[in-house]
Amino acid sequence: MTADPTGRRFVLRSANVSAEIAQVGAALRALTVDGVDLVPRYPDDVPTPAASGVVLVPWPNRIRDGKYRFDGADLQLAISEPKFGNASHGLLRFAAYQPIEQTEERLVLGADVVPQTGYPFHLRTRVTFTLQADGLHVAHDIENVGASAAPVALGVHPYLQIGGVDTADLVVHSSGTTTLVLDDRNIPVDEVPVGAGTDLRDGVRLGDAALDNGYRRMERDAEGRARHTLTAPDGARVELWQDEGFRWAQVFTTDRYPGHPLAVAIEPMTAPANAFATGDDLERLECGGILHREWGLRFTA
């Protein structure tokens, strides 16, 4: 019998909501609300494609050449994106998380980032998935259990859809007012006001867009939450919200998602690409310190 390349699958169910989380990467593999699939499915026998749903820690996105300096030490990470010579998507993307607690509607998974080449720090991470009446709530806790302060950033990479609707016909709204300019290695070289082709505040049909943009300075509600939406022609809507600690969001479209001619990811991030090198919004987590961040998904028909 061939093993599942995404590891054990954990299923949560309530009266009208179900979720499936893969052990590898603590990846959100499926979410269904009132019978509508909100995460694009992929074949059972392939590894998680295009970082679908995975947790990105201790950094999201990329670090140029895998090089950075922290507390006077020059450090070199393994190059995990050889095409561009970058360290990409953290150190737990392919890690098998372990279950800590599970009920019908709640799951806690854990994995450690252990000291290793280029990252001589020790983090204990926990991801808590809780079903809500209209979607899913996700909480992240990262504790520094090592002997020295550690650089930390966090991201997640969920792909979203509205089942039964062509993703090209969905309209994406996001309130970011600045976006990053990337070089030919997908590393930021500038941050500029949004403009033609990048401004999502009034909504853009996904079939008319090609996006791989990091956004900052988003509109937030009284709780500090920023919200992004995908809206179908009939008004059905999936919303991703992120707390105030997630200062950035990446919006990414691709034609390389198995079984889907177009897929879109909306990725909450605490820091942008190359933050280990630039220090931009990078967290310094002291010994014994805990970083707590939250995001979630809601669906309205």
N, C-alpha and C positions, 0 to 999 in steps of 0.2 A: 504494500500500500504506500502510495506517494504521500509524503508529509506536506501539509499546507505551508507554503513559503511565507505566509503572514502569521504563522504560529496559531496558538489557540484562539478561538473566537468567543467573546463574551457577549451574551445577548441580554438586553434589558427590555422589559415589557410592562406596559400599563394598559388601561382600557382602550386607549386610542393612539398610543405612541409606542414605537419600538426603536431600539438602537442596537447596532452591532459594532463592537470595538475589537480590533485586531491586537493580538499580543505584541507583535513586532511594531515598534514605534508608537505604541498606544494610539493607534490610528483609528479615527472614526471612519468605519467602513460602510455603514448604512444608517440612515435615519428616516423613519416613516411616521408621518402624522396624518391621522384620518385617512389612511390608505394611500397617501401621496408620498412617493419617494423623493427625498430632498438631497440625497447624496448619490451621484452617479455610480452605478455598480460596475465591477470589472470581473473578469473570469476568476474562478476559484483556484486555478493552477498557476497563477503568475504572481511574482512579488508585487508589493504595493507600487503601482505605477505613478510616476511624476510626483512622488512624495505625498500621495493622496491621504489627507487626514492626519499625517504624522505630527508628533511633537518635536520641535526644533530647539534643542538645548545643548550646550550653554550659549549657542548663538543661532539666530536664523539667517537665512540667505548666505552671503559669501564673505570671505576674508581674502583680500588680495595676497597672492603668493603664500597664504597661510602664516604670514608673519605679523607679529605684534610685540609691543613692549609693555610690561606691567611691573610696577614697583621696582624699576631699575633693571629688570631682567629681559633680555631679548629671547623670544620664544618662537619656535617653528612647529606649526601643526602639519599633520599629514595632508597631502594634496588629494582631496577626494573628488575634485572636478578637473581631471587632467586636461580636458579640451581647452580650458581657460586658465589653468594653473592656479585655481583657487581652493581653499578649504570651504566646503559647502554644507550647510544645513545641520551643523552641530555634530554631536558625538553619540546620540541615542537613536538616530533615524532607523538603524537596523538592529537595535537592542530588543531583547525579549523581556518585556516588563512582567513583573510577577503580581498576581492578585493578592491584595491585602484584606479586602472586604468586599462582599457582594451580597446584595439583596435583589429582589425582583426589579427594583427601580433605581438602584444605585450601585456603582462600581468604583472601587479605589484600586489603582494600579501603581506600582512603584518600581523604580530603577535607579541605580547609582551611576553617576559619572565618576569613575575612579581615576586617580592620578595616572597620567600616561604621557607619551611623547607630545610635547607642545602644550600640554594642559596639566601641570603638576598640582592640581587642586582636586578636592573630593566633595562632591555634591550628592545629597540624597533628595530624590525628586518623587513627588506624588501627584497623580492626576485623578481627580474625582469627577465622575460623570453621573449626573442626576437627571432623570426624566422630569419634565414639567408638563403641565396640562396641554401646552401647545408647542412643545419642543424639547430642548435640552439645555442644561446648565453645566458648564465645565469650570472646574477650579484647579489651579496649579499651585503647588507649594514646593519651593526649592530651598533646602537647608544646607548651609556650609558646615560640613562635619569634619573638615580638614584642619590643618595646623596654621593656615595663613589665609588672609583675605583673598578673594577670588573674583575675577571678572565674570559677569553673568549677563546674558540676555536671553530672551525667550520668544519663540514664535510658534504658531500652529498653522497647518497648511490644508484646511478643509476645502474640498471642491463641493459646489452646490448646484442644484438643479430644481426644477419643479416638474415632477414626473408627468409624462403625457404632453409636455410642451417642448417644442424645439428650443434648445438653449439659444440659438441665434435670434429667436423672437423675444427673449427676455430683455427687459430694460434694467440696467444697473444704475443705482444711485449711490453716491458716496460724497461726503461733505469736505474731503480734504482740500485745502486751499494752496498747498505747495506740493511739488512732486520732485523726484530726483531725476537728474540727467545721468545716463549711464554711458560708460565707454564700451569698447568692443569686447571687453571681458565681463560685462554686466556689473561693473563696480561704479558706484556713484562718483561723479566728478563735480557736481553742482546741485544745488537745490533752488528751484525757480517757482514762481507762481504758476498755477495750472492755466492751461490755455487750450487752443484748438487741438483736439485729439487726446487730451488728458483730463479735461474738466468734466467730472461726473456729477456735479451738483444738480443739474437739471435733468439728468438721466440720459443714458446712451444705449441704443439697441446693440446688443452684443454682436450680432451679425455684421454690424457696421464698424466694429472696433477691433483693434489689435493692441492688447494691453499687457504690459509688464512693468508696472509703475508702483513705486513706493510713495505713500501719501502721509503728510503730517498736517498739523494745525486743523483738526477736524472739529466740526460743531459738536458740542456735548450737552447733554441734558443736566438736570439738577443733581443727578447722581454721578455725574462725570462720565457717563457712557456715550460713546460714539456709535452710530448705527449705519449699517449699509444694507441695501435691499436689492433683491431681484424681483421684478414684477412681470407677471404674464399678461397677455392681451386681455384676458377676462378679469383681471384685477387680483388674482391670487398672488400672494407675496410671501417670500421667505426673507427673514431679517436676521442678520448677524450683528450682535452688539458686542462691544469690548469695553472693559473698564478703563479708568483713567491712567492706570499703569501701562496699558498698551497704547503707547503714544503714536504708533505708526500702523499703517495697513498697506499690504501689497495686494494689488488686483492684477491677476494673471490669467490670460486666455491662451489656450493651446489646442492644436488639432492632433495631438499625440496621445490622447487618452483613449485606451482600448475600448472599442465599440461605440465611441462617441465622436462625431465629426467636429464638434466644438465643445470644450469644457472650460469652466471658469472657477478659479480659486480666489477666495477672499481671505487674506492671511493677517490676523492680528499679530503685531510684533512690538516688543518693548523698545527695540532699537533697530536702526536701519542696517542695510548691508554695510560691511566693512567697519562696523562699530568698534571691534576690538582694536583696529588700527587707528581710527580717528577719535575714539572716546565718546562719540556722539550718542547721548542717552544711554551709555553703558552703565550698568549697575556695579558698584563695588560692594560685594557681600562679605561682611566681616565674619570671623569665626563665630559659629553659633547663630548667625543671622538667618532669617527666613524671608524669602521673597514670595508674596502671595498675589496672584493675578486671576481674573475671572473673565469669561466670555460666554456667549450662548447663542442659540438659534431659536427662532420663533416662526410659526407658519400661520397665515390667515388665508382662508379660501375666499 
